[in-house]
């Protein structure tokens, strides 16, 4: 009789476990591969694959260096300690037990411990690839530091590199020493017998040599620290750089300590040779004591008893170094200071010489008209506009016109039906530019549009010509969309809502098929599977809407796209759209920065740019002390193509990165005239520079030390008193005093810094930057105001507006009914020999579909104010009945949009209209009732189709009909 043997159950379980493990590893590796390969496809499509491969090679190389740099020394230390162990050492019973536990795992531990430490070291080293590549490709600055006479590039590239190398090596040697001590102790090379420590000869040599290497590294570290004194805060007055104490105590002390440490390293070598520890131990104690005395106590004595009693005179040369270096590092050394004897008397005709500036004064607040843009130009809920609109300029009818501009973007969260098909296939893009005159308004207070509607039309497109209006790449675009189809296939994308033309679908919407090259192609099943895994959606693989001609668009935010192809740049927080050469382009400013410029004061970048438009960070960790606007980037809103232009070619940091990523930057000469016409001076750079200039407009060391002329940016008068924010800089076309012609300009103001509770909101300075591309681009001009004349600051002017009895009475009239009054941005302009303040005043109904309407304009000059319906009227009232110049809204005939106009009213009130026979009240009542019913039905239908504009119009007709019914009912009651 035969029997069949069955494998034990535990063998089956083991087989299953191994199979499951292998499968899990394969799945994980495929996910990793999918992520890496999708990056390859993205960078290849956008044309910057070398950027990705350079990063990968640098990261991989640095990981390998870090891994081997840790693995080899630690492994060698363990092997040397083990192989040189005493063979017949008499061990304690406790060590015997330890060996019994460790010995079975020794071979694994000998490799595993160095390997684990190597992995950590490799990951840490891999993240330092930018520093290493910059060191390899470093570019001299051509300027030297005032202390050691070294080129600035030494501090930017070399000092961080060498300090990083020394720190890494110190960590490796320290871990190697610990491994050697542990192994030597475990195998008896180091023994403790009572109060005596016995060390074998081989262990002594290994430990002494290791200690010598470690101390030698510390000597190098201390030597490098003397140079670091130029990029660190001083122990004395200076915010950055070596002051008197550092120059005469700290730096010499570090040189002495480095020499002592080098001597101690030699003593450890002697110990390894002769076997006596006394000299090295005494020397180590001497090094520690010297470090305390020379490194800490002596500098403190010099600072406390020599510098502080005479700080103003002793620190003066070093304050001068700090001032010069800081102004150079932030690009403000060439600022032109112009004394501006501002008058405070508003005289008739005072603006005659400033006609160009007056005509371009912006009365449309880009932070307040978003709701107006949305209500008038949104058309469908799935379109939207950003919270703050942008300001640019265009040539209209031969004249430069400041505009408030935005794009009508797709807002995915507002779709009525968020199925995968709708979100990824149908709703793929926004549509069109919406722009309004900056210096004009409609009679009823609405923005006066330069470009509007779907399809787009207006004076702007008449001026620039036809352009591609579709927005596939924007700030609120969906995470990803799938576009493209074979020629002749039905168009699936919703292009824009239409009115039922021949080309429209059954819903009355125009459809479209993307024809550009905007994303990786999904031309095979493998790529579809790849992106299905990346975006965790099986629909990408299964949907019949995804075909071999499909492309997948992702990473669509302009900032994200530029950051990926130029990882070395710090990007401006405000990308803005412009019509350039028939396309909508996002323009982004890129900065090269550093925190290692010698003697330059550091600022946290995110805190320096915080204001009403930019939130204040909770914990800023992005300190810089050098910045240049080195790159201008564009992102095509249709196909997402990214172009980088080398703007500041003299920047050594940019030159270094050009060596690292060659052929990724286009020369500035390749920028078209159309693009140059829309380049502007970046606001974030300007905000950093004004933050620095608050202190560093002072160039006299004595005055700087006394802080007797420190300035700050005033708070925004419109911000909440409990949590005030700084007033943002504003773009305006103006002619700055001292210049020959008007230019697109960015400006900000300064008031004196408060000391304790004493705060004065009066103007001390007015900073401008020429924002037009050309010879004067970026020219900084600082108007310094006389201290003998008190020129009110923004806060004081706002207080005048709020406390004026006449203004208050008119504002109360505006607040009657269900309306609220909203103050716009408070602009400051150097015209008429003084400073003119302009603030638009908006009125908004409290209804659900309301938006702000510009109703009044407040102006102030000195202590005089005026409050009129238009800026033109207000200026005339302010300057004695005739300002001498015309504002942009001179042709406006203001009407109250909240009060219905009577079209039958006579043109001449003294000539009454011909009397009409009395109407039948019953017929009027029936007509009004019919109108109300029809308006109600139209409103419900509009809401059902998500047409907010039609709903608002129907709501207005309903309200008018109800008011008419109420009036007729009262008349019938009286009769």
TIDOLO-240912 format. One record per residue (C-alpha): y, z, x. Coordinates in steps of 0.05 Angstrom, whole numbers, plus 32768, in hexadecimal, padded with zeros to 4 digits. Each point is the difference from the previous one (the first is absolute). Example, Ala and Ser with C-alpha at 12.3 -4.5 7.8 and 13.67 -1.06 7.14 Angstrom:
<recs>
7FA6809C80F6 80457FF3801B 
</recs>
This chain:
<recs>
800080008000 80447FEC801C 804480207FF4 80467FE7800A 802F802E8027 8043800C7FE1 803D800E802B 801C80457FF9 803B80097FD0 802F80188037 7FF77FBE8025 80167FDA7FC2 803C802D7FF9 80127FF68049 7FFB7FB57FF8 802C80017FC3 8033802D8023 80027FD2803D 80087FC37FD3 803780217FD8 802380148040 7FFD7FBA801C 80197FE47FBE 803980317FFE 80147FEE8048 7FFD7FB67FEF 802C800A7FC2 803280298027 80027FCD8039 800A7FC87FCE 803B80257FE0 801E80098045 7FF47FB88010 801F7FEB7FBE 803F80278011 80047FE38046 7FF17FB87FEB 803280027FC6 803580148033 7FED7FC4802A 80077FD27FC4 8043801E7FEC 801F7FFC8046 7FE47FBB800B 801D7FE77FBE 8045801D800E 80007FE38047 7FFF80418029 7FB780068013 8012800E804A 8024803F7FE9 7FC0801A7FE2 7FD37FEC803A 8031801E8032 7FFF80427FDB 7FB57FFF7FFA 7FF67FF0804A 803380358015 7FE380347FD1 7FB87FF08016 801480018049 802480427FFA 7FC6801E7FDA 7FD07FEA8037 802E801C8036 800780417FDA 7FB680057FF2 7FEA7FF28048 803A8029801C 7FE3803C7FDC 7FB67FF08001 7FF77FF2804A 8023803E801D 7FE080307FCE 7FBC7FE08009 80078001804B 801680497FFE 7FC380147FD7 7FD17FD8802C 801C801C8041 7FFD80477FE5 7FB97FF87FE8 7FE47FDB803C 801E80318031 7FE7803D7FDB 7FDA80358028 7FB57FF27FFA 7FE98048800A 803A80267FE2 7FEE80427FE1 801C7FFE7FB9 800A80367FCD 7FD280037FC3 803A7FEA7FD5 800C7FC18029 7FB67FF27FFE 800280007FB5 803D7FD38001 7FDB7FCF802D 7FC47FFF7FD2 802D7FEC7FC6 80297FCD8027 7FCC7FDF802C 7FDD7FD77FC9 80457FE37FED 801B7FFA8047 7FF87FB58008 80207FF47FBC 80388031800F 800E7FE18044 80107FBE7FDD 8015801A7FBC 8037802F8016 80257FCD802C 7FF57FCB7FCA 801E802B7FC8 803B8014802C 80077FB78014 80047FE97FB8 803980307FF3 80237FEB8040 7FF57FB77FEF 801F80077FBB 803C8025801E 80097FCC8036 7FF97FC57FD0 803D80177FD9 802A7FFB8040 7FF87FB68009 804A7FF17FF2 8016802E8039 7FCF7FE18031 80127FB87FEE 804A80108006 7FF4801E8045 7FDA7FC28017 80367FD17FE5 803D802C800D 80447FE08006 8039801F8029 803E80157FDA 802F7FF2803A 802280447FF9 7FEE803F8026 800280497FEC 8039802A801F 7FD28036801D 7FC87FDE8026 801A7FB98002 7FC17FE47FDF 80007FC47FD1 800180147FB7 7FBD7FDD7FF8 7FDF80378029 800E80317FC8 7FEF7FCF7FC8 7FBE7FE7801C 7FE980208041 800E804A7FF5 7FDA80047FBD 7FC77FD8801E 7FF7802B803E 800880417FDA 7FCB7FE87FCF 7FD17FEE8039 800A80448021 7FF680257FBE 7FC07FD97FF1 7FE5800B8046 8010804A7FFD 7FD880067FC0 7FC67FDB801E 7FFF802B803F 800680407FD7 7FC57FED7FD3 7FD87FEB803D 800D80438020 7FEA80257FC1 7FC07FD67FFE 7FF3800F804A 800B804B7FF8 7FD380047FC2 7FC87FD98022 800680278041 7FFD80427FDB 7FC57FEA7FD4 7FD77FEC803D 80138039802E 80337FDF802E 803380337FE8 7FE680477FF8 802180417FED 7FE2803E8021 8029803C7FED 80477FF58019 7FEB7FC8802F 7FFF7FB67FF1 7FD17FD58028 80097FB58003 7FD17FD08022 801C7FD38036 7FF97FC07FD8 801F80207FC2 8039801A802B 800E7FBB801C 7FFE7FE07FBB 802C80337FDF 803280038039 80077FB58003 80087FFD7FB4 803580368003 80237FDB8038 80037FC17FD7 801A80267FC4 803680248027 80147FBE8022 80077FE17FBB 802D803A7FEB 802A7FF4803E 80097FB77FEA 801080177FB9 803480328018 801F7FCA802C 80057FD17FC5 801F80377FD6 803F7FFE802A 800C7FBA7FE4 7FEF80167FBA 803C802F8004 802C7FC37FF3 7FE07FF07FBD 7FF880487FE6 803280307FE2 802780288033 7FFC804C8006 804C7FFF7FFD 80317FDA7FD5 7FE47FBA8001 7FD67FE57FC7 7FDB7FD48032 7FFE7FF7804B 8006802C803D 803C802E8000 801A802C8038 7FC580307FFC 7FCC7FC88001 80227FDC803B 8009803E802C 7FC6802C7FEA 7FCB7FE07FD4 7FF67FBE8026 8000801F8046 7FD280367FE5 7FCE7FCD7FE7 80027FDC8043 7FF080428023 7FC880117FCE 7FE27FBB800A 7FFE800C804B 7FE080457FF7 7FCC7FE37FD1 7FEF7FC98032 7FF780368036 7FD280287FD2 7FD67FC17FF5 7FF77FFC804B 7FEB80498002 7FC97FF27FCE 7FE77FC8802D 7FFF80328039 7FD9802F7FD3 7FCC7FCA7FF4 7FF87FF7804B 80018047801B 7FE780257FC3 803880337FFB 802280087FBC 803680318016 80357FCD8015 7FF87FD47FC2 8001803C7FD1 803E801E8021 80207FBB7FFF 7FF17FF77FB6 802080447FF1 803C7FEB802A 80057FC07FD7 800080267FBF 803480318018 802B7FC8801D 7FFB7FDB7FBE 801C803C7FDC 8037800F8033 80147FBA8015 7FF17FDC7FBF 801B80327FCD 8025803D801D 802C7FDC8032 80197FCB7FCE 800E80377FCE 802980268033 80287FC28012 800C7FEF7FB7 801180477FEB 802C80178039 801C7FC1801F 80037FCA7FCB 801280247FC0 803F8022801B 801A7FBC8017 7FD97FD07FD4 803B7FD37FEE 800E7FED8048 7FBA8003801D 7FE07FD77FC8 80387FCC7FFE 7FE07FCC802F 7FBE80057FDA 80217FFC7FBC 80207FC08018 7FBB7FE68013 7FE680127FBB 803A7FDF7FDD 7FFA7FBF8028 7FB47FFC7FFA 8000800F7FB5 80357FCC7FF0 7FDA7FCC802A 7FBD80117FE0 80197FF97FB9 802A7FC2800D 804380207FF2 801E7FFE8046 80277FC17FF0 801F801B7FC0 80497FEE7FF7 802C803B7FEA 803F7FEC7FDA 803580337FEF 800F7FF77FB6 804080227FE9 7FEC80027FB7 803780097FCE 7FF780267FBF 803A7FE17FDA 7FED7FCA7FCE 80397FCE8002 800A7FC17FD7 7FE17FC28020 7FDA80298034 7FC17FD57FFA 80227FBE800C 7FE67FFC8048 7FBA80137FE9 7FF77FCC7FC9 7FBC7FE9801A 7FE480468003 801C80127FBB 7FE27FC27FE0 7FBA8014801A 800080497FED 7FBC800C7FE0 800280217FBB 7FB67FF67FF0 7FD8803C8018 7FBB7FE78018 7FE380467FF3 801680007FB6 7FF57FBA7FE6 7FB57FFE8006 7FF980127FB7 80317FC97FED 7FD87FCE8029 7FC080197FDE 801B7FFC7FB9 80227FBD8009 7FD17FDD8030 7FBC80227FFE 7FE77FD77FC3 7FBA801E8002 7FE680468010 7FD87FE8803A 803F7FEC8026 802C80338022 8038800E8031 800580348038 802780417FF7 80367FEA8030 80157FB78003 80177FDD803F 80447FE68016 80077FBC8022 80317FC78002 7FFD7FB77FEE 80307FC68003 80137FED7FB9 80327FC77FF4 801480028049 800F804B8001 7FD5803A8019 7FEB802B7FC6 7FE280468005 7FC580057FD2 7FD380357FE3 7FBB7FE18004 7FB7800D7FF2 7FBF7FDC7FF0 7FDC80047FBE 7FBF801E801A 7FBE800A7FDE 7FF380497FEE 7FB480077FF8 800380447FDE 80267FE37FC5 7FCC7FCE7FE9 7FEA80097FB8 7FB77FF08010 7FE980168046 7FBD7FDC8004 7FE97FE88044 80097FB87FEA 8048800A7FE9 8013802C803C 7FE27FD38035 7FFE7FB97FE4 80367FFA7FCB 8039802E8015 800A7FEC8048 804A7FF8800E 8048800E7FEC 80347FCC7FF2 80467FF18018 803E801E801E 803180267FD5 80468008801D 804380177FE7 80477FFB801A 8012803E8027 80497FFE7FEF 7FFF7FE87FB8 7FE480157FBD 7FFB7FE47FBA 803380137FCB 7FCF80317FE0 7FF080238042 7FBE7FDC800F 7FF37FE38045 80197FB98006 7FC37FDB8019 80007FCD8038 7FB67FF17FF5 7FD780137FC4 7FCE7FE97FCD 7FBA7FE38000 7FFE7FCB801B 80388015802E 80457FE27FFC 804880108010 80387FF48032 7FD3801B8038 7FC97FCC7FF8 80367FCC7FF5 801C80138044 7FC080098029 7FD77FCB7FDC 7FBA80057FE3 7FD38034801E 7FBA801B7FF7 8009803A7FCE 7FBA801E7FFF 7FF68045801F 7FB880088017 801480318037 802E80397FEE 800B804A8001 7FD9800D7FBF 7FCE7FC78002 7FB880117FEB 7FCF80198034 7FDE7FBD8000 7FFF7FC07FD8 7FD17FC48001 80237FBD7FFB 7FF37FB78009 7FD27FCE7FDD 7FE57FBA800A 802E7FC77FF0 7FFF7FF17FB5 7FE480447FED 802380267FC8 8038802D8019 7FEF80497FF6 803D8024801B 803880157FD2 803E7FE0801D 803680177FD0 800A800B7FB6 80187FC17FDE 80127FE67FBB 7FC37FD87FEE 800A7FC08027 7FCC7FCA800C 7FEB80208042 7FF880467FE3 7FBF80227FEC 7FEF80177FBA 80288041800B 803F7FDB8010 7FFC800F804B 80077FCE8039 7FC38001802E 7FFC7FEF804A 7FD07FF8803A 801480198046 80067FC68031 801280248041 7FD9801F8038 8009804A7FF3 7FBE8023800D 7FB97FFA801A 7FD67FCB7FDD 7FC580167FD5 7FDB7FBF800E 7FBA801C8006 7FD480367FE2 8003802A8040 804B80087FFD 7FFE80107FB6 7FCD8037800F 802B8017803A 803E800A7FD5 7FD8801C7FC5 7FEB8038802F 80468008801D 802180087FBC 7FC580217FDE 7FFC7FCB7FCA 7FC27FD87FEF 802C7FD17FD6 80187FDD803E 7FB87FEA800D 7FEC7FF37FB7 803E7FE37FDD 80017FB67FF1 804B8000800D 7FF18009804A 7FEF7FBD801E 7FFC7FDE8043 804B7FF07FFD 801380487FF1 802A802B802F 8006804B7FFE 8046801B800A 800680488018 802C802C802D 80397FE27FD9 80388031800D 80307FDE8032 800580408029 7FB580068005 7FF87FB88016 803480068037 7FE580438017 7FBA7FE38007 80157FC5802B 803380288028 7FE280468007 803380138036 803C7FFB7FD1 802080367FD7 80177FDD7FC1 803F80087FD7 7FF380217FBD 80247FCB7FD8 7FE47FBA8000 802D7FD17FD7 7FF47FBC7FE1 80297FC2800F 7FFC7FB67FED 7FF67FDD8043 7FF27FB68007 7FE37FF87FBB 7FD4803E8002 800880497FEF 7FF980268041 7FFB804B800B 802B8013803C 7FEA803E8026 80218020803D 7FD2801A8037 801280338034 7FE480118044 8007804A800D 7FEF80348034 8005804C8007 80037FFF804D 80457FE68012 801B80318035 803B802C7FEC 80027FE27FB9 8001802E7FC4 7FC67FF97FD0 80057FFB7FB4 7FC87FFE7FCC 80057FB97FE7 7FEA800E7FB8 803280397FFA 80397FD8801E 7FF97FC87FCC 7FF9802F7FC4 80367FF97FCB 80067FF37FB5 7FD57FC18006 7FCE801A8033 7FDA80417FF4 8004803A8032 7FBD800D8023 7FE280467FFC 7FE780018048 801D7FC88029 7FD67FF2803E 801D7FBD8016 803280158036 80217FC88026 80377FFD8034 80047FB58009 80037FC87FCC 800E7FB67FFE 7FFF7FCE7FC7 7FD57FD18029 7FDD7FD77FCB 80127FDD7FC0 7FC37FF07FD5 7FF77FD67FC2 7FC87FFF7FCD 7FFB7FC57FD1 7FFC801A7FB9 7FD47FC57FEB 7FCB7FFB8035 800B80408028 800A7FDD8043 801F802F8034 80317FE98035 801B802E8036 80407FEF8024 801580208042 804680177FED 8013802E803B 7FE17FDA803A 8020802E8033 7FD8803C7FE8 7FCE80138038 7FD0801F7FCE 7FFD7FC07FD8 7FF57FD88040 7FC6802E8010 7FE07FF47FBC 800B7FB58007 7FD48004803E 7FCB80267FD9 80027FD27FC3 80177FBD801B 80117FC77FD0 800A802E7FC4 804C80008002 802C7FC47FF3 80427FFA8025 803F80107FDA 80157FB78008 7FC87FEC7FD0 802380257FC7 801E7FCF7FCF 804980027FED 7FEB80137FB9 7FD9803C801A 80388015802F 802F80007FC5 7FD880387FE0 7FF2802B803D 802480427FFC 8009803E802B 7FC7802F7FED 8013803E7FD9 7FCD802E8021 801A7FF18046 8047800B7FE7 7FED80437FE2 7FE180178041 803D7FEA8026 803080247FD1 7FD5803E8006 80087FFE804C 804A7FEE7FFD 800E803F7FDA 7FFC80248042 80027FC88034 80417FE07FEC 801B8036802D 7FFD7FE98049 8026803A8021 7FCD8033801B 802F803B7FF3 800D7FED7FB8 7FB67FF07FF6 7FED8045801A 803280237FD2 7FE97FD77FC4 80477FFF7FE8 7FFC7FB97FE3 7FBB7FFA7FE2 7FF87FD27FC3 7FCC7FF87FCA 7FF27FCD7FCA 801A80197FBC 7FD1800F7FC7 7FFA7FCD7FCA 803180167FC9 7FCD7FE87FCC 7FC7802B801A 7FED80427FE0 8027803C8019 7FC080298006 7FDE7FCD802D 80367FD3801E 7FEE7FC18026 80297FD98033 802A7FC67FE8 7FDC7FBF8013 80247FCA8026 80177FC57FD6 80037FB5800C 80437FDF7FEF 80257FC28014 8041801A801F 80317FF48038 7FFD803D802D 80438013801F 80057FE28045 7FD67FC27FED 80187FBA7FF1 7FD77FEE7FC2 7FD4801F7FCA 7FB6800B800F 7FC3801C7FDD 800580488017 7FD880407FFD 802B803F8000 7FFD804C7FFC 803180398006 800680418026 801C80447FED 8005803D802E 7FC2802A8008 800480427FDB 800180418026 7FE180377FD5 801F7FFE7FBB 803D7FD98017 7FF67FB87FEB 80367FCB7FFA 7FF17FBF7FDC 80357FD58022 7FF57FBF8026 7FFF8002804C 7FDC7FBE800E 7FEB7FBE7FE0 7FC67FDB8021 7FF17FB77FF5 7FCD7FCE801A 80097FB57FFC 7FC27FE87FDA 800B7FB58006 7FD77FDA8033 802C7FE68038 80258017803D 8019803F7FDE 7FBE80127FE0 7FF3804B8007 8046800E8019 800E80497FF1 804780147FF0 801580487FF6 8043800B7FDD 801A80448016 803080207FCF 803B802B8013 7FF7804B7FF9 8049800A7FEB 7FF47FDA7FC0 7FCD80197FCE 7FD87FC67FE5 7FD280177FC8 7FB67FF8800B 7FCD7FE87FCC 7FF280467FE6 804A80107FF8 800D7FBE7FDD 7FC6800B7FD1 801D80457FF0 80437FDF7FF1 7FDF7FD07FD0 7FD980377FDD 803C80307FF9 80357FCE7FEB 8016800E7FB8 800D7FB77FED 7FBD7FE9801D 7FDC803A7FDE 801E7FEE7FBD 7FEB7FB78005 7FBA80148018 7FFA802E7FC4 80107FC57FD3 7FCA7FD88023 7FCF80387FF5 800A80027FB5 7FC37FEE7FD8 7FBC7FF78020 80197FE98045 8003801D8046 802F7FF08039 7FE27FEF8044 802A7FFC8040 7FEF7FC7802F 80037FFE804C 80418018801D 80177FCA8031 8034800A8037 80287FC5801B 80347FFF8038 80367FD77FDC 804A80067FF3 800A80278040 7FD680397FE5 7FBD800F7FDF 7FF27FE67FBA 7FC9801F7FD6 7FDF7FD97FC9 7FCC801B7FCE 7FE47FD97FC5 7FF380297FC1 7FC67FED7FD4 7FF080147FB8 7FB980027FE6 7FE6800C7FBB 7FCC80367FF9 7FD47FD07FD9 7FBB7FEE801B 80117FB88012 8046800C801C 801A7FF08045 804280108025 803D7FD57FF0 803C7FFE802E 803B80197FD7 8035801B802F 801480028049 801D803C8025 802B7FF5803D 8024802F802F 80307FF8803B 801880408021 800B80317FC7 800E7FCA7FCC 7FCA7FE97FCF 7FFA7FCD7FC9 7FCD7FF47FC9 7FFE7FBD7FDD 7FD17FCF7FDE 7FFC7FD2803D 80098007804B 80397FCF7FFE 802580297FCC 7FF180418025 801C7FE68042 803F7FE87FDF 800980437FDE 7FF380258041 80307FD7802B 803F80037FD5 7FEE7FCA7FCE 7FEF7FCA8033 7FCC80098036 800F7FBE8022 7FB97FE77FFB 7FCE7FEC7FCA 7FBD80217FF7 7FC27FD97FED 800180177FB7 80477FE77FF3 7FE87FD07FCA 7FD880347FD9 8016800E7FB9 7FDE80437FF3 7FE0800E7FBE 7FDA803C7FE7 7FB87FEA7FF8 7FF1803D7FD6 80347FEB7FCB 7FF07FC17FD8 80377FCC8005 801E7FDF7FC2 7FFD7FB58009 802C7FF67FC3 8039802A801B 80417FD78009 80157FED8045 804780197FF3 800080457FDF 80467FF37FE3 7FE57FC47FDA 7FCA801A7FD1 7FC87FD27FED 80017FDE7FBD 7FE780307FCB 7FBA7FF27FE6 7FE6800F7FBB 7FDC80427FFB 7FB57FFC800A 7FCD80197FCE 7FE98045801A 7FBB7FF87FE2 7FF67FBD8024 8019801F8041 7FCF803A7FF8 7FC67FD17FF3 80127FD5803C 8006803D802E 7FBE801A7FE7 7FDF7FBD800D 801D7FFE8046 7FE68046800F 7FBA7FEE7FE7 7FFE7FC08029 80198024803F 7FCC80367FF7 7FC87FCD7FFB 801B7FDA803D 800380418028 7FB880127FEF 7FE97FBA8013 802680038042 7FE280438012 7FBB7FE57FEF 800A7FC78031 8020802E8035 80417FD87FFD 80318038800E 803D7FD38001 7FF17FE57FBA 7FF180467FE9 804380198019 80257FC77FDE 7FDB800C7FBE 8010804A8006 804A7FF18006 7FFE7FD47FC2 7FDA80367FDB 803380348014 80397FD47FE9 7FDE7FF27FBD 7FF4804A7FF4 804980118010 80157FCA7FCF 7FD2801D7FCB 801E8045800C 80477FE67FF9 7FEE7FDB7FBF 7FDE803D7FE3 803E802A800E 802C7FCC7FDE 7FD480007FC3 8003804C7FFD 804C80008004 80037FCD7FC7 
</recs>
